[in-house]
Amino acid sequence: MSLRIHFEMLTFMNVFDKLSGKNPPVAGSEMKTFLTQVDFIPPVDYVDFMQLHNGSEGGVGYNAYLNLWPIDQLVYLNSDLNVSLFAPGYFIFGSDGAGAAFAFYKKDGSIVEFGLIGMLMQDEPIHRGNSFTAFVDYLYNY
């Protein structure tokens, strides 16, 4: 294991130890179903976290808030929000609990932020990390 990967794993574990409201683990069949329903490959560290906690909601660091939607709701919520129409190429996995959506860019798995209202009709997405761990680290240090 490289030093960088080891550091990212420690950051990932330390940050999520501080996140309250973690859900119980996702059933293996639910994760398989989700992965067959989407047309992209989510980041491995996101899949790992979701297998352990199936979503979460709470503060991250001093100034950020994260609501990670449970696996069984992701496809429905993206459809209900018309993400494929208003933010094509993106898949929302959660929010800040207010007006911002957090989404995967399907082409490369990077994570972006954009407004839930209007989505990408007027604004460009804001890059928040190349991995789920980097994204959480960004929120933690926000």
C-alpha positions as CSV (number, residue, x, y, z in Angstrom):
1,M,0.0,0.0,0.0
2,S,1.4,3.4,-1.0
3,L,1.8,6.1,1.6
4,R,-0.7,8.3,-0.3
5,I,-3.4,5.5,-0.2
6,H,-2.7,4.9,3.5
7,F,-3.0,8.6,4.2
8,E,-6.3,8.8,2.3
9,M,-7.6,5.7,4.2
10,L,-6.7,7.3,7.6
11,T,-8.3,10.6,6.6
12,F,-11.4,8.8,5.4
13,M,-11.7,6.8,8.7
14,N,-10.9,9.9,10.9
15,V,-13.4,12.1,9.2
16,F,-16.3,9.6,9.2
17,D,-15.6,8.7,12.8
18,K,-16.7,12.3,13.5
19,L,-19.9,12.2,11.3
20,S,-23.0,11.5,13.3
21,G,-26.1,9.8,12.1
22,K,-24.5,6.9,10.2
23,N,-26.9,4.3,9.1
24,P,-26.6,0.5,9.4
25,P,-24.7,-1.4,6.7
26,V,-26.3,-1.8,3.3
27,A,-27.3,-5.4,2.3
28,G,-25.0,-6.9,-0.3
29,S,-27.9,-7.4,-2.7
30,E,-29.0,-3.8,-2.4
31,M,-25.5,-2.6,-3.4
32,K,-25.4,-5.0,-6.4
33,T,-28.8,-3.8,-7.5
34,F,-27.8,-0.2,-7.3
35,L,-24.6,-0.8,-9.3
36,T,-26.5,-2.5,-12.1
37,Q,-29.1,0.3,-12.2
38,V,-26.6,3.1,-12.8
39,D,-24.6,3.9,-16.0
40,F,-21.3,4.8,-14.3
41,I,-18.9,3.4,-11.8
42,P,-19.0,5.2,-8.4
43,P,-15.7,5.8,-6.6
44,V,-14.5,2.8,-4.7
45,D,-14.2,4.7,-1.4
46,Y,-17.8,5.8,-1.7
47,V,-19.0,2.2,-2.3
48,D,-16.9,1.1,0.7
49,F,-18.4,3.7,2.9
50,M,-22.0,3.0,1.8
51,Q,-21.5,-0.7,2.4
52,L,-20.6,0.1,6.0
53,H,-23.1,2.9,6.6
54,N,-25.7,3.1,3.8
55,G,-25.8,6.9,4.0
56,S,-25.4,9.4,6.8
57,E,-26.4,12.8,7.9
58,G,-24.7,15.3,10.1
59,G,-22.0,17.9,10.5
60,V,-18.5,17.4,9.0
61,G,-15.9,19.6,10.7
62,Y,-17.0,23.0,12.0
63,N,-18.8,24.5,9.0
64,A,-20.1,21.8,6.7
65,Y,-23.2,19.5,6.7
66,L,-23.6,16.3,4.7
67,N,-26.7,14.3,3.9
68,L,-25.7,11.1,2.1
69,W,-28.8,9.5,0.6
70,P,-29.3,5.8,1.2
71,I,-28.5,3.4,-1.7
72,D,-32.1,2.3,-2.1
73,Q,-33.2,5.9,-2.7
74,L,-30.5,7.2,-5.0
75,V,-32.0,6.0,-8.4
76,Y,-35.5,7.1,-7.4
77,L,-34.4,10.6,-6.2
78,N,-32.3,11.2,-9.3
79,S,-35.3,10.3,-11.4
80,D,-37.7,12.4,-9.4
81,L,-35.4,15.4,-9.5
82,N,-35.0,15.0,-13.3
83,V,-31.2,15.0,-13.0
84,S,-30.7,13.5,-16.4
85,L,-32.6,16.5,-17.9
86,F,-31.2,19.4,-15.8
87,A,-27.7,18.0,-15.0
88,P,-26.9,15.5,-17.7
89,G,-23.8,13.5,-17.0
90,Y,-24.1,13.8,-13.3
91,F,-25.6,11.7,-10.5
92,I,-26.6,13.3,-7.2
93,F,-25.7,11.3,-4.1
94,G,-26.5,13.8,-1.4
95,S,-26.8,17.4,-0.3
96,D,-25.7,19.9,2.2
97,G,-29.1,19.8,3.8
98,A,-30.0,23.2,2.3
99,G,-29.7,24.2,-1.4
100,A,-26.6,22.4,-2.7
101,A,-26.4,19.0,-4.3
102,F,-23.3,16.8,-4.3
103,A,-23.0,14.7,-7.4
104,F,-20.6,12.4,-9.2
105,Y,-19.5,13.4,-12.7
106,K,-20.2,10.1,-14.5
107,K,-17.4,10.5,-16.9
108,D,-14.6,10.2,-14.3
109,G,-16.2,9.8,-10.9
110,S,-15.1,13.2,-9.6
111,I,-17.4,15.0,-7.2
112,V,-19.0,18.3,-7.8
113,E,-21.4,20.7,-6.1
114,F,-24.2,22.6,-7.7
115,G,-27.6,24.2,-6.7
116,L,-30.6,21.8,-6.4
117,I,-32.8,24.6,-7.8
118,G,-32.0,25.1,-11.4
119,M,-29.1,22.6,-11.3
120,L,-26.8,23.3,-14.2
121,M,-29.2,25.5,-16.2
122,Q,-27.3,28.7,-15.3
123,D,-24.2,27.7,-13.3
124,E,-21.2,25.5,-13.8
125,P,-20.6,22.7,-11.3
126,I,-17.9,23.4,-8.7
127,H,-15.3,20.6,-8.4
128,R,-15.0,19.3,-4.8
129,G,-12.7,16.3,-5.1
130,N,-11.4,13.5,-7.3
131,S,-12.4,10.9,-4.8
132,F,-15.0,10.5,-2.1
133,T,-12.3,10.7,0.6
134,A,-10.9,14.0,-0.9
135,F,-14.5,15.4,-1.0
136,V,-15.1,14.6,2.7
137,D,-11.7,16.0,3.5
138,Y,-12.7,19.2,1.7
139,L,-15.9,19.4,3.7
140,Y,-14.1,18.7,6.9
141,N,-11.6,21.5,6.3
142,Y,-14.2,24.0,4.9
